[in-house]
Amino acid sequence: QVQLVESGGGLVQPGGSLRLSCAASGSIFRINVMGWYRQAPGKERELVARITRGGSTNYADSVKGRFTISRDNANDAVYLQMNSLKPEDTAVYYCHAVNQLGGNFWGQGTQVTVSS
């Protein structure tokens, strides 16, 4: 099993910044893709950003130009730098990983609240 542990959520004012971190541990077998999803109350979980082992990235249109995903392959970690945060970014953010065997793993989630 792979465990994903997130950190860095919290309360921030509109226009502010937060940095989320996620570290993988356990029976890791070459994690290929790591990413971040979010789920707001009453809404479905949606992709925020993802990054391949080689560094290719995908972003949701709603966060392009404001969020940046990065990863540390040596330590099986992924980060999400969130700038110019908006109230509509409020959600629980989940770390996600897919390993070479096709296994999907999720973190427990971290709350991000953007409010004045």
Beta strands, then each sheet from edge to edge (+ up, - down):
strand 1: 2-7
strand 2: 10-12
strand 3: 18-26
strand 4: 31-39
strand 5: 46-52
strand 6: 57-59
strand 7: 67-72
strand 8: 77-82
strand 9: 91-99
strand 10: 104-106
strand 11: 110-114
sheet 1: 1+ 3- 8+ 7-
sheet 2: 2+ 11+ 9- 4+ 5- 6+
sheet 3: 2+ 11+ 9- 10+
end
